[in-house]
């Protein structure tokens, strides 16, 4: 199931995935950007956090690693393919994506996700951003999942 939700000032956890708003994004005057996640689940889940920033790179998706750093989807393909030696003649992009479905996970086997990143304005160029949090019950190999997609726009900085 995929849910599209507007960026709220704060996350709204719910036992019903269709009414949950786990991603909170705040853009304050002066372009101070805060990103918040608050989600609880009734079973252990694996979590993937990703972002799409067309103003930064319109051809790639950024995944958040467990240490908070980011990895581009294109880089993860190269790392996985060269690390496992599994580039085969005839591999299609879809074949490669299937091999990567569990490559970039932010957290595994957790029942709660809480993230508070404040003052991101120095990191984010003005423009639209799409943030996705995906969860899959641990042990289901991504065959069952929920994704919450939130869009936010970082405005141009105010004139001095």
N, C-alpha and C positions, 0 to 999 in steps of 0.2 A: 504494500500500500504506500502511496506517495501522497503527502499532504503539503499544500502550498499555503503559507501563512505570512501575513504582514509582520514586519518587524515591530515587536512590542517593546515597551520600555523595560519590562522585566519578564522573565519566563513564567509560564503558567503550567505547572505539572498536572497531570491528570491520569487516572487509571484507564481512561478511554483514549487510545491514540488519536482518534479523529478530533478530539477537543483539546488535546495537549498542544501547548506552544512552547517547546523546550528552548528555542533560541530567542534571546533578547538582545536587541541592538539599540544603543542610544547614541544619537548624534546631537551633541549639545552646541549651543552658540559658541563660535570660536573653533568649531570643528573637532571638539574633543569627542573621540569615538570610544565607546565601551562595548565589549562583546560579552554576553552572559549566557550560560547554559545551566539549566536546572532540570534534570529529568530523572525520574525514578521508574523502575520496572519491576514487575512481579516475578521475574525469573532472571538468571544471569544472561547478559547480552554482550556481544562484541560491537564496538562502536567505531564508526569511521566519520571523520570530520573533513569536509572538503570545501573549497571555495573556487569560484570562477570570477575572474576580474578582467572583463574585456578591455578596460582601459590600460591594464598592465600587460596582459598577454591574451589576445582574443583566441588563441589556438591551444590553450593548455588549461588544465585543472590543477589546483594546488591542494595536496593532502597534508594534514597536520600529523606529524609523527608523535609518538609517545613523549618525546622530550620537548615538544612544543615547536620544533623546527618544521619547516615545510619541505615538501618534495613534489616536484612537478610530475604529472602523470607520465609525460614523455620520458623523463629521467628514470622513473620506476620501471618502465618497460625495458629500457636498456640494461638496468641493473639486474632485473630478473632474468632476462634472456641470456646475458653473458655469464651471470653467476651460476645458472643451472645448465648452461650449454644446450638450451632447448630450442634454439632457432632452427627450424626445420624448413627445407624447401617446401613451398606450398602453404606454409602457415599464413592464415589470413589475419587481419586485424582482430576479428572476433575471436579467433582461436587464441590469440595472444591475450586478449582481455579476460577470457575464461581462466587462463593460467594465473592471472593477476588478481582474481576476485578477492582474495584474502591477504594481499601483499601489504597494503598500507592500512593498518588498524591503529586507531588512537588509543583505545583501551580494550582489553578482552576480559571476559568472565566477570563483569561488574553488574551491580543492580542500581547504581546511582552514578550520575555524571554531573559534576558541579565544576564550572569554569568561570572565572571572573578575570577578564583581561581589560584593564582600564588604560585610558590615555593612548589609544592606538593611532591617533591622528598623525604622529610623526612617521608611521609606517605605511599609511594608506594614501595613495594618490586619489585625487578627486575623481568621482565617477561611480558607476553602478557596481555592486558586488552581489553575488549570489552565494549564500552559505547553505550547505547541506549537512545535516546530521543523519547518518544512517545507523540503524541498529538491527541486529539479527540475533535471535536466540542462540546462545553458545551451543555448538554442536550440530547446528543445522546447515553448516557450510553455505550460508547465504541463500538457501532455498526459500526461506521465509524472512521477510524484512519489512521494516518501516523506514521511510525517509521523510524528513521534514525539510522543506525548502523555504528559505527566507531571503527576501531581496531588500537591500538597503542602498541608499545613494549617499556618498560622502560629497558634500558641496565644495565648491571652490573656496579657498581661504578668503576671509574678509580682507578688503583693501586696507592698507595701513593708513 
